[in-house]
Amino acid sequence: MKKTSNAPTPMKLYCSLFGHNYVVSKKVTSHVKEYTCKCCKKQLTTNSNGDLTELTPKFKEINSILEEMYMRRTLRSQEKALSSSIY
């Protein structure tokens, strides 16, 4: 039987003492981003209220669908702009 330790890893201990060091890991849309802590790799995302929340599998799925919709809309608006500038 393998023993598991409940002792925090050095990076988690650092984050608990000094706070997380989040960096943007992915831009989903211009308003929604995903963040990852450089030390402990904890992930957060922006929720519908603009607050940071833990990046759960449910939020990952929401973000991927949102990103796909955003990309389609952006491409469609760029195509319209190009076609209207031709005439």
Secondary structure, DSSP 8 states (H G I E B T S, - for coil): ------S--HHHHHHHHH---EEEEEESSSS-EEEEETTT--EEEE-TTS-EEE--HHHHHHHHHHHHHHHHHHHHHHHHHHHHHH-
